[in-house]
Amino acid sequence: LVNGDPAPNRPDLAPYGAGETSHKPMIAAVANAIHDATGVRLRRPPFRKERVLAALRAANV
C-alpha cells in the first residue's frame, strides 16, 4: 500500500528505496564486461562509446 506519490519530485531528498542497492554491483559488472571484451579498464561510469574508443586509442589497441 502506497500513501501518496511513490516517487515525489523532490531533488532535495537523497535517493531512497531498495532499488539503489543493486546499482554499484551492476556498474562493476558492466566495467568488467568492457574489460573482458576490449582489454581496457574504465574505472568510472558513464561507459559511453566515446570513452571506450578513447581508452582503446590510448592503449594502442
N, C-alpha and C positions, 0 to 999 in steps of 0.2 A: 504494500500500500504506500503510495507516494502522496504526500500532502503538499501541494503546490508544484512549482516548476522543478523538475529533477535536474535541470541544467540552467540555472539562472545566469543571465548576462551580467556577471559581476567580476570585472577584471581586477578588482582589489582583493579578491579571495584567492587563496592558493588552490592548486589542483586538489581534487578530492575524489575518493571512491576507490574501489578495488582494482579498476582497470589500469591505473598508473603503475601498479606493481609489476606488470609484465613488460613495460617499456624498456628498461635497462637491459634485461637479458635478450630481448629481441634485437636491440641495437647491436649488441655484441655478436649475436648470431649472424646478422647481416654483414658486419665488418669482417668476420671470419670467412664468410662465404665469398666475399670480394677478394680476400687474401688468397683463399684456396683457388679461385678461378684465375687470378691475374698475377699473383706473386707479390703484389704491393700491399702494404698495410696502411689503411686510413685510420687514424686514431680518433677522429671525432666526426659526428654527423654534421651536416647532411651529406649523404653519399650520392651526390649528383654526378651525372655523366661527365661534366666538365672537370670535376675534381679527380675522378678516376683517370681520365685521359691525361690530365696534368701530372698525376703521380706516375703513370706509365712512362710518360716522356722523361720525367726527372730520373727514373730508374733505368732509362735506355732499354726499355722492354719493347 
